[in-house]
Amino acid sequence: MKTLRALWGSTHPGPALVVTALSLALGIATGLDAARLALLVLSVFLNQVSVGLSNDVIDAGRDRAVGRTDKPIAAGVASVRLAFTVAVTAVVVSLALSAVLGFGMLAAQALFLAGAWAYNAGLKSSAVSLVPFLVSFGIFPSFATLSAAAPALAPLWAGIAGAALGAAVHLTNVLPDLDDDRATGVRGFPHRIGARASAVLAVAGLFVGAAAVLLGPAGGDLGRVSVPGWVFAAAVAIVAVATGIRALVRPPDRTVFRLVMLAALLLSAQLVATGSALTG
């Protein structure tokens, strides 16, 4: 049980569950039947298990170097070999479940996983560390629409919202670790532009995502936006402002990342509450 808890802790369970919840909300907004919805959600959950575990496996040496005792793999509670085996198994099963939903979903899932694993394997230390998040989260809304009986890519506005949120996720997730990362040779995009600029860009990403979800389903016509749509957009705007203030006036911590995750959940809930089906 101790090993299982350590493995679960190494999946980054908070973000993993949020992303899984996003897939559930997007599937409901798309109108998936129960069977397809279950396959979608399980495939995304395993996707996130693999991404989280691979991150901690690859970073185990760096985490030990900076004394990250909160990381179970770095602390030796779970072995690198076991965690890597579970991560690879999760990838295989995730792709297998995606294949049941169709070739399009399989291709989208593979693209997401390739981007996430490439980031973990080395792109996090490059100037283009933002790109995997733009690509993976940009394709994420299409997971739901490609899982439908009549598969199709999600509308452009949904992809823009996903990419913008992905950028905000990356920029805020690394803020508390900037110094530790620099000490171990990690110098991605946020490290190069600094904490303040990263925070500002993250807030901008939240506003772009909110605008896309607000205006996209209405065809850009403000008059067609429903009252619930405005309410959710206002809530996201409040969260975005809070994120910026928190990041700029206090030392970086996990709160700003949690606020971004909250904004993502609000946007997905907006799609469900307003009946804005991704399939149009």
Legacy VTK file of the C-alpha trace (Angstrom):
# vtk DataFile Version 3.0
C-alpha trace
ASCII
DATASET POLYDATA
POINTS 280 float
0.000 0.000 0.000
2.887 2.344 0.746
4.243 1.798 -2.759
0.818 2.319 -4.315
0.381 5.587 -2.419
3.835 6.673 -3.549
3.039 5.886 -7.172
-0.254 7.732 -6.941
1.501 10.729 -5.398
3.967 10.694 -8.293
1.189 11.018 -10.885
0.642 14.636 -9.769
-2.889 13.629 -8.722
-4.363 17.121 -8.450
-3.724 18.195 -12.056
-4.389 14.639 -13.276
-7.874 14.633 -11.759
-8.606 18.144 -13.044
-7.666 17.218 -16.611
-9.720 14.028 -16.297
-12.676 16.110 -15.076
-12.212 18.409 -18.067
-12.535 15.441 -20.404
-15.761 14.433 -18.642
-17.223 17.926 -19.025
-16.191 18.154 -22.683
-17.663 14.716 -23.352
-20.965 15.762 -21.797
-20.943 19.016 -23.795
-20.401 16.953 -26.950
-23.305 14.666 -26.108
-21.383 11.389 -25.907
-23.295 8.299 -24.858
-22.355 6.628 -21.571
-20.069 3.984 -23.090
-18.064 6.429 -25.196
-17.897 8.889 -22.331
-16.494 6.217 -19.996
-13.837 5.201 -22.535
-12.868 8.829 -23.081
-12.530 9.607 -19.389
-10.572 6.431 -18.602
-8.201 6.962 -21.531
-7.514 10.529 -20.396
-7.007 9.442 -16.783
-4.400 6.888 -17.868
-2.859 9.525 -20.135
-2.367 11.729 -17.079
-1.016 8.871 -14.970
1.645 8.223 -17.589
2.574 11.901 -17.944
2.892 12.483 -14.211
4.900 9.336 -13.545
7.230 9.891 -16.490
7.908 13.423 -15.274
8.986 12.248 -11.823
10.971 9.325 -13.219
12.944 11.537 -15.575
13.411 14.251 -12.943
14.356 11.892 -10.096
18.034 12.840 -10.216
17.322 16.569 -10.321
14.772 16.269 -7.519
17.301 14.487 -5.318
19.893 17.157 -6.071
17.652 19.929 -4.725
16.295 17.905 -1.794
12.743 17.373 -3.033
11.690 15.008 -0.251
8.052 15.570 -1.258
8.698 13.555 -4.432
8.182 9.824 -3.631
10.410 8.549 -6.428
13.257 10.931 -5.588
12.864 9.989 -1.926
13.190 6.301 -2.790
9.695 5.333 -1.618
8.893 3.997 -5.088
11.505 2.631 -7.469
12.285 4.305 -10.766
11.915 1.001 -12.619
8.453 0.281 -11.223
7.229 3.821 -11.865
8.519 3.738 -15.434
6.857 0.355 -16.034
3.530 1.684 -14.779
3.913 4.825 -16.900
4.537 2.850 -20.082
1.675 0.470 -19.305
-0.637 3.447 -18.805
0.376 4.801 -22.232
-0.358 1.476 -23.941
-3.760 1.061 -22.299
-4.676 4.708 -22.909
-3.907 4.339 -26.613
-5.774 1.020 -26.780
-8.903 2.588 -25.289
-8.552 5.524 -27.676
-8.346 3.123 -30.621
-11.731 1.676 -29.628
-13.156 5.187 -30.024
-11.720 5.546 -33.510
-8.607 6.375 -35.489
-9.057 10.125 -35.016
-9.146 9.840 -31.245
-6.162 7.492 -31.328
-4.162 10.011 -33.380
-5.143 12.900 -31.088
-4.274 10.932 -27.968
-0.921 9.925 -29.463
-0.167 13.563 -30.323
-1.008 14.699 -26.800
1.128 11.999 -25.217
4.025 12.618 -27.588
4.025 16.304 -26.687
3.811 15.658 -22.943
6.523 12.993 -22.918
8.767 15.111 -25.163
8.419 17.960 -22.676
9.343 15.683 -19.780
12.236 14.158 -21.706
13.990 17.420 -22.496
11.899 20.164 -24.071
11.264 21.585 -20.599
14.884 22.771 -20.681
14.549 24.552 -24.023
13.258 27.895 -25.248
10.308 26.078 -26.853
9.072 24.488 -23.622
5.723 26.190 -24.183
5.095 24.445 -27.507
4.113 20.991 -26.141
1.450 22.646 -23.982
0.077 24.656 -26.889
-0.119 21.531 -29.038
-1.359 19.041 -26.443
-3.989 21.295 -24.885
-4.905 22.716 -28.275
-5.907 19.233 -29.445
-7.496 18.306 -26.104
-11.042 19.609 -26.850
-11.049 17.394 -29.943
-10.736 14.311 -27.732
-14.457 14.590 -27.046
-15.582 15.357 -30.594
-13.345 12.660 -32.082
-14.851 10.158 -29.631
-18.355 10.735 -31.005
-20.134 8.306 -33.317
-19.588 10.863 -36.084
-16.037 11.995 -35.265
-14.833 15.496 -36.118
-12.294 18.000 -34.893
-13.535 20.492 -32.327
-14.246 24.039 -33.567
-11.292 26.403 -33.917
-12.412 28.484 -30.933
-12.227 25.407 -28.695
-8.683 24.680 -29.848
-7.682 28.292 -29.181
-9.183 28.106 -25.687
-7.361 24.848 -24.999
-4.016 26.181 -26.218
-4.401 29.389 -24.193
-5.172 27.419 -21.051
-2.256 25.101 -21.759
0.056 28.107 -21.894
-1.311 29.371 -18.565
-0.838 25.924 -17.018
2.811 25.738 -18.051
3.655 29.303 -17.065
2.163 29.037 -13.573
3.132 25.436 -12.812
6.852 26.163 -13.015
6.842 29.458 -11.099
7.554 27.976 -7.635
10.405 25.851 -9.024
12.280 28.450 -11.077
15.279 28.628 -8.741
15.537 24.851 -8.237
15.214 24.330 -11.988
18.001 26.784 -12.762
20.230 25.038 -10.232
19.794 21.737 -12.072
20.156 23.085 -15.606
16.495 23.469 -16.564
16.022 26.691 -18.496
12.711 26.650 -20.311
10.684 29.515 -21.712
9.394 30.776 -18.322
12.923 30.740 -16.891
14.137 32.881 -19.768
11.429 35.548 -19.510
11.226 35.598 -15.715
8.512 35.113 -13.120
6.770 38.457 -13.628
6.450 38.134 -17.409
5.334 34.515 -17.033
2.571 35.560 -14.653
1.379 38.312 -16.991
1.303 35.924 -19.959
-0.554 33.323 -17.910
-3.256 35.842 -17.030
-3.481 36.846 -20.686
-3.932 33.172 -21.562
-6.858 32.904 -19.154
-8.546 35.930 -20.713
-8.003 34.552 -24.221
-9.488 31.220 -23.174
-12.465 32.928 -21.559
-13.101 35.076 -24.631
-12.913 32.059 -26.932
-15.409 30.038 -24.891
-17.704 33.051 -24.510
-17.749 34.187 -28.127
-17.004 30.992 -30.050
-20.346 29.225 -29.568
-22.150 32.516 -30.293
-20.334 33.024 -33.578
-18.740 36.186 -32.228
-22.116 37.858 -31.664
-22.289 39.311 -28.151
-26.068 39.513 -28.455
-26.292 35.725 -28.661
-24.328 35.105 -25.463
-26.583 33.718 -22.734
-26.785 35.045 -19.182
-25.040 31.923 -17.779
-22.297 32.464 -20.344
-21.677 35.985 -19.049
-21.745 34.758 -15.450
-19.125 32.087 -16.097
-16.994 34.498 -18.129
-17.086 36.981 -15.252
-16.074 34.245 -12.816
-13.099 33.306 -14.985
-12.120 36.982 -15.278
-12.147 37.283 -11.483
-9.977 34.180 -11.172
-7.602 35.544 -13.827
-7.198 38.854 -11.975
-6.681 37.009 -8.691
-4.038 34.852 -10.374
-2.151 37.888 -11.616
-2.301 39.715 -8.295
-1.212 36.648 -6.357
1.702 35.972 -8.708
2.921 39.568 -8.774
2.664 40.588 -5.128
3.661 37.393 -3.328
6.471 34.851 -3.756
5.467 32.245 -6.369
3.684 29.216 -4.934
1.233 26.524 -6.003
-1.766 28.784 -5.449
-1.423 30.478 -8.833
-1.378 27.093 -10.567
-4.463 25.989 -8.622
-6.252 29.170 -9.701
-5.511 28.347 -13.343
-6.919 24.850 -12.817
-10.041 26.438 -11.317
-10.414 28.671 -14.366
-10.170 25.627 -16.646
-12.912 23.863 -14.695
-15.117 26.962 -14.864
-14.717 27.186 -18.626
-15.586 23.538 -19.149
-18.551 23.882 -16.801
-19.691 26.849 -18.877
-19.908 24.652 -21.957
-22.118 22.187 -20.105
-24.282 24.785 -18.355
-24.954 26.836 -21.478
-25.527 23.841 -23.727
-22.707 24.907 -26.051
-22.091 21.567 -27.755
-18.620 21.334 -29.251
-20.114 19.686 -32.299
-22.151 22.803 -33.004
LINES 1 281
280 0 1 2 3 4 5 6 7 8 9 10 11 12 13 14 15 16 17 18 19 20 21 22 23 24 25 26 27 28 29 30 31 32 33 34 35 36 37 38 39 40 41 42 43 44 45 46 47 48 49 50 51 52 53 54 55 56 57 58 59 60 61 62 63 64 65 66 67 68 69 70 71 72 73 74 75 76 77 78 79 80 81 82 83 84 85 86 87 88 89 90 91 92 93 94 95 96 97 98 99 100 101 102 103 104 105 106 107 108 109 110 111 112 113 114 115 116 117 118 119 120 121 122 123 124 125 126 127 128 129 130 131 132 133 134 135 136 137 138 139 140 141 142 143 144 145 146 147 148 149 150 151 152 153 154 155 156 157 158 159 160 161 162 163 164 165 166 167 168 169 170 171 172 173 174 175 176 177 178 179 180 181 182 183 184 185 186 187 188 189 190 191 192 193 194 195 196 197 198 199 200 201 202 203 204 205 206 207 208 209 210 211 212 213 214 215 216 217 218 219 220 221 222 223 224 225 226 227 228 229 230 231 232 233 234 235 236 237 238 239 240 241 242 243 244 245 246 247 248 249 250 251 252 253 254 255 256 257 258 259 260 261 262 263 264 265 266 267 268 269 270 271 272 273 274 275 276 277 278 279
